[in-house]
Amino acid sequence: MSRSSQNPSTALVDPLQLREIEHLYGITDYQQIRRFLAEHAFLPPLIIEVFDDISTYFPGARCALQVVHDPDEEIPGAADIVVIYIATELDPARALDRFDALERAWWPRARARDHGKLCLNLTFT
């Protein structure tokens, strides 16, 4: 899929969506996330939407957003994605069962809208 033709100086993230994302997720590199979301304006609604699904399968879990780059990608930015890290205290087997259920419930609704730029991942605390 090709990168968006918009750049951060011309594309804006809806301030209400950005505030909601900041409220729902931990963000370590705010400028990088904001820039990435501006370049991929289809992502903020998905990132907000998936939080409800995450909360259903992982109540009380802390979630964080990070832009991740594949270092093997030759075209700068082409392999950048946003990863939502779901921090859980569940034992790994139970967490993986819930994660599989989350993916089966949510990804079919989101797959056509994420353009390969969103990924969910578990972390264990």
N, C-alpha and C positions, 0 to 999 in steps of 0.2 A: 504494500500500500504506500502511496507516495505521501511525503510530508505535507502538512498544510502550507499553503502559499502565504498565509498571514504571518506577520512577525509580531513580537511583543509590543512594538511601538504602535501598531495599528489595531491589534486585537485586544479586547478588554475582557477580563473575567467579570461576570456579574458580581458586584460587591456583596450582595446578599448571599450569593452562593459561596463566595470566598470566605465570608465570615462564618457561615455554617460549617464549611469544611474545617476551618481553624478550630471551631468549637468541638467538632466530632473527633478529629485526628490530631495526633502529635506530629509536628512538622519540625525537623531540625534545620533544614535549609529553605527558609520561607521564600527567598527570592528565586531560587531554582524551581520550586514548585509553582510559584505564581507565573513565572516565565513559561514553563511547560504547559500549564493549563491555558494560558493565553494563546499558545501556539496550537492547542488541541481543544478547542472550545466545546467539543462534544463530551469531554471527560467530566467536568464538574457535576452535571446532573447524575451521571452514573456513580461517581464517588459518593455522592450524598445518598443515592438510592440504595447502594449496597450496604451502607451502614446498618439500616434496619434489618436486612437479612443476616448480617454478621451478628447483630445483637440477639436475633432469634436463636441462632445455633451456639453462640458464645456469649451468654449474658454477662455483662460487666467486663468483658475483655477490653483491654486498651489497644487501640489501633494507631498505627503510624503510617505516614506517607513518605515515600522517598523516590526520587528519580534515579533509575539505575541504567547504566550503559554497558552494552556488550563490548568489551575491549577488542574483540576480534572483528568487529564491524569496521569496514574501511571507509564508509561514508559517515562523516561526523553527524551525530544526532539521529541517524536513520534507525538505530537499534535502541534508542532511549525509550523507556517505558516508565510508568508509575507503578510502584509496588505498594500494595496495602499489606502491612505486616500486622497480623492478628496475634497479640501476645496472650497466651493461655497458660493456666496452671493445671489444666487437665492432664491426666496421664496420656502419653503419646498415642496409644491405641484408641482410646476414647476420642481424643482430639482429632485424629485422622478420620475416624468414622463420621464425626460431625462435619469436618471439612469436606469430605466427599459428598455428604448430604447437601451442604451449602452449595457446592459447585453444581450438583445436579439440579437444584432448585433455581439458582440464580443465573448461571452462565447461559442457558438456552435463551433467556430473555435479553441478555446483554451482548452476546457474542457478535451480533451484526452491528452493534453500536459502538463497540470499544476499539475497532480498527486495529486490534493487536497491540494497543498501547496501555492496557491495564492488566495487572496480575495480582492475585491474592496469594499470600504466603503465611504460614504459621511460624511463630517463634514460641519457644517454651521458656517460662520463667520459673 
